Amino acid sequence: MEVRSSPDDRELSSLSRKVILDELSETLAGFRTLLAKQQWSPETVTILGSFRNLVGHLRTACPCRDRTEQLELALEHFALHAAREPYLPTDGDLPAETRLLMDEAAGYAYFSLTLLGIFGREPFNSPLAAAAQHGPDGDPELLAQARLELAISPHSARRLVDGIRVAWGLPSATVEPLIASVPPPRSRVCPRHHRSTRTASRGAGR
């Protein structure tokens, strides 16, 4: 009820998207506070750019197709490449604690990207029936287990999410060298959907 901004927001995909992005914004805001306490060098600070861009895209998110595509591109970029090549030449450039934080943030972004792929599209019943044919990996309950697994290990959680994505017919996610960088976020919210962006803006600004 809180995320509804107009009488038109009654579709599962629309409501789910707002809830997912709101929680993602608040979670990344928490990670941002923790990352601010870490030690950064000129060689490692580059990875913060993708984090900052993702937060910026969340702040101005709205149903417009171009903004939606850029947000999902930024989310995929961060989820698959945070704290990995081509940002860092070697794994030893980041302190262990900092790397763990980046892996946890990227793991949560990967989980959120998967939730958007499942609940942020219509119709829902057809993918649900297809996922059920994949056995345990297609059980919606496994999404809750993956969320709990994130609190234990982002690496084991990724394995669960990988299987979930296959069961739900989502594109395979692999870490590959980037061809292009994510476009920077817009500095202003969409004038047409300014109401729907308030929740994401509030979470990202905390």
SVG drawing of the C-alpha trace seen along z (x, -y; Angstrom):
<svg xmlns="http://www.w3.org/2000/svg" viewBox="-7 -17 55 49">
<polyline fill="none" stroke="black" stroke-width="0.4" points="0.0,0.0 2.9,-2.4 4.5,-2.1 1.3,-2.7 1.6,-6.2 -1.5,-6.1 -4.7,-4.0 -2.9,-2.5 -0.3,-0.8 -2.2,2.4 -0.2,4.9 2.0,7.4 4.9,6.4 4.6,2.7 4.2,3.1 6.9,5.8 9.3,3.6 8.8,0.7 9.2,2.9 12.4,4.6 14.0,1.3 13.1,-0.4 14.7,2.4 17.7,2.4 18.2,-1.3 18.1,-1.0 20.5,1.9 23.0,0.2 22.8,-2.9 23.9,-0.7 26.8,0.7 27.8,-2.8 28.2,-3.7 30.3,-0.7 32.5,-1.3 33.1,-4.9 35.1,-3.5 37.4,-1.4 40.8,-2.3 40.9,-3.1 43.7,-3.8 43.9,-5.3 44.1,-1.7 41.0,-0.5 38.7,-3.5 37.5,-2.9 35.0,-0.2 33.2,-2.8 32.1,-4.5 29.8,-1.6 28.4,-1.6 27.8,-5.4 26.2,-5.1 23.8,-2.3 22.7,-4.4 22.1,-7.3 20.0,-5.2 17.9,-4.0 17.4,-7.6 15.9,-8.6 14.2,-5.2 10.8,-5.3 8.7,-3.2 10.0,-5.0 11.6,-2.4 14.9,-4.2 15.4,-4.7 14.4,-1.1 16.9,0.3 19.7,-1.9 18.9,-0.9 18.9,2.8 22.1,2.4 23.7,0.6 22.4,3.3 23.7,6.1 27.0,4.3 27.5,3.9 26.1,7.4 28.6,9.2 31.6,7.0 31.9,5.2 35.4,5.8 36.4,7.9 38.2,7.4 38.6,5.1 38.6,2.8 41.4,4.5 44.5,6.1 44.9,8.6 42.9,9.9 45.4,8.5 44.6,4.9 41.6,4.8 41.8,5.5 40.0,8.6 37.3,6.8 36.7,4.4 36.5,7.2 34.0,9.0 31.8,6.0 31.9,5.5 31.1,9.2 28.1,8.9 26.8,5.8 27.2,7.3 25.6,10.5 22.5,8.7 22.4,6.7 22.5,10.1 19.6,11.4 17.6,8.2 18.2,8.4 16.8,12.0 13.7,10.9 13.1,8.2 13.4,10.8 10.8,13.0 8.3,10.7 8.8,7.6 7.3,9.1 3.9,10.1 2.2,12.6 3.5,14.3 1.6,17.6 3.3,18.9 6.9,18.5 5.7,20.0 4.4,23.1 7.5,23.5 9.8,23.1 7.9,25.8 9.2,28.2 12.8,27.7 12.2,29.2 13.5,27.6 15.3,24.7 11.9,23.6 10.2,23.5 9.5,19.9 10.4,20.8 14.0,21.1 14.1,17.3 13.6,16.9 16.3,19.4 18.7,17.5 17.9,14.3 18.8,15.9 21.9,17.4 23.1,13.9 23.6,13.3 25.9,16.3 27.9,16.1 27.5,14.1 29.3,16.9 27.1,19.8 24.1,17.5 25.2,16.9 25.2,20.6 21.6,20.8 20.6,17.8 22.3,19.3 20.1,22.3 17.0,20.2 17.8,18.1 18.0,21.2 14.7,22.6 12.9,19.3 14.3,18.9 16.4,15.9 19.6,15.2 22.8,16.9 24.9,14.5 28.7,14.8 31.5,12.5 33.1,11.4 35.3,8.4 33.2,5.3 32.8,3.8 31.3,0.5 30.8,-1.3 27.4,-2.0 26.0,-5.5 26.0,-7.9 22.6,-8.4 20.4,-11.3 20.6,-14.1 16.9,-14.7 13.9,-12.5 11.4,-11.9 8.8,-14.7 6.1,-12.3 6.7,-9.7 8.1,-11.9 5.7,-10.3 6.9,-6.8 10.5,-7.8 10.1,-9.2 10.4,-5.9 13.6,-5.0 15.0,-8.5 14.3,-8.3 16.0,-4.9 19.1,-5.9 19.5,-9.1 19.8,-7.6"/>
</svg>
